[in-house]
Amino acid sequence: MPKYLIERDIPGAGKLSEQELRSISQKSCGVLNHLGPQIQWVESYVTDDKVYCVYIAPSEEMIRKHAEEGGFPADRISEIKTVIDPTTAE
């Protein structure tokens, strides 16, 4: 199943409170439950003005559907082709 990196432009994302992040996460999980088991949220990284999310999904279209139903931006969606880390150098 393909893995995707979603870049979400959210001004002030790094200043969101714990409660705001919890609420966003709950909304996302609710949409995921509605869409079914084919789409999975792996993790997200919050920076000052962006949120980067890693999802597993059968298609970019399903990622866009999740964003639309949840009211989340999905400004850039890129399929992750491979992952490297320090052990790749060995």
Contacts in CASP RR format, 6 or more apart in sequence:
PFRMAT RR
TARGET T0000
AUTHOR 0000-0000-0000
METHOD contacts of the structure
MODEL  1
MPKYLIERDIPGAGKLSEQELRSISQKSCGVLNHLGPQIQWVESYVTDDK
VYCVYIAPSEEMIRKHAEEGGFPADRISEIKTVIDPTTAE
1 38 0 8 1.000
1 56 0 8 1.000
1 57 0 8 1.000
1 58 0 8 1.000
2 56 0 8 1.000
2 57 0 8 1.000
2 58 0 8 1.000
2 59 0 8 1.000
2 79 0 8 1.000
2 80 0 8 1.000
3 42 0 8 1.000
3 54 0 8 1.000
3 55 0 8 1.000
3 56 0 8 1.000
3 79 0 8 1.000
3 80 0 8 1.000
4 54 0 8 1.000
4 55 0 8 1.000
4 56 0 8 1.000
4 57 0 8 1.000
4 60 0 8 1.000
4 63 0 8 1.000
4 77 0 8 1.000
4 78 0 8 1.000
4 79 0 8 1.000
4 80 0 8 1.000
5 52 0 8 1.000
5 53 0 8 1.000
5 54 0 8 1.000
5 77 0 8 1.000
5 78 0 8 1.000
5 80 0 8 1.000
6 52 0 8 1.000
6 53 0 8 1.000
6 54 0 8 1.000
6 55 0 8 1.000
6 63 0 8 1.000
6 67 0 8 1.000
6 74 0 8 1.000
6 76 0 8 1.000
6 77 0 8 1.000
7 50 0 8 1.000
7 51 0 8 1.000
7 52 0 8 1.000
7 75 0 8 1.000
7 76 0 8 1.000
7 77 0 8 1.000
7 78 0 8 1.000
8 50 0 8 1.000
8 51 0 8 1.000
8 52 0 8 1.000
8 53 0 8 1.000
8 67 0 8 1.000
8 72 0 8 1.000
8 73 0 8 1.000
8 74 0 8 1.000
8 75 0 8 1.000
9 49 0 8 1.000
9 50 0 8 1.000
9 73 0 8 1.000
9 75 0 8 1.000
10 49 0 8 1.000
10 50 0 8 1.000
10 51 0 8 1.000
10 73 0 8 1.000
11 49 0 8 1.000
12 48 0 8 1.000
12 49 0 8 1.000
13 46 0 8 1.000
13 47 0 8 1.000
13 48 0 8 1.000
13 49 0 8 1.000
13 50 0 8 1.000
13 51 0 8 1.000
14 46 0 8 1.000
14 47 0 8 1.000
14 48 0 8 1.000
14 49 0 8 1.000
16 24 0 8 1.000
16 46 0 8 1.000
21 46 0 8 1.000
24 72 0 8 1.000
27 70 0 8 1.000
27 71 0 8 1.000
28 41 0 8 1.000
28 66 0 8 1.000
28 70 0 8 1.000
28 72 0 8 1.000
29 41 0 8 1.000
31 66 0 8 1.000
31 69 0 8 1.000
31 70 0 8 1.000
32 39 0 8 1.000
32 40 0 8 1.000
32 41 0 8 1.000
32 66 0 8 1.000
34 69 0 8 1.000
35 62 0 8 1.000
35 65 0 8 1.000
35 66 0 8 1.000
35 69 0 8 1.000
38 57 0 8 1.000
38 58 0 8 1.000
38 62 0 8 1.000
39 55 0 8 1.000
39 56 0 8 1.000
39 57 0 8 1.000
39 58 0 8 1.000
39 62 0 8 1.000
39 63 0 8 1.000
39 66 0 8 1.000
40 55 0 8 1.000
40 56 0 8 1.000
40 57 0 8 1.000
41 53 0 8 1.000
41 54 0 8 1.000
41 55 0 8 1.000
42 53 0 8 1.000
42 54 0 8 1.000
42 55 0 8 1.000
42 56 0 8 1.000
43 53 0 8 1.000
43 54 0 8 1.000
44 51 0 8 1.000
44 52 0 8 1.000
44 53 0 8 1.000
44 54 0 8 1.000
45 51 0 8 1.000
45 52 0 8 1.000
45 53 0 8 1.000
54 80 0 8 1.000
55 63 0 8 1.000
55 66 0 8 1.000
57 63 0 8 1.000
57 66 0 8 1.000
60 77 0 8 1.000
60 79 0 8 1.000
63 74 0 8 1.000
63 77 0 8 1.000
64 74 0 8 1.000
64 77 0 8 1.000
66 72 0 8 1.000
67 73 0 8 1.000
67 74 0 8 1.000
END
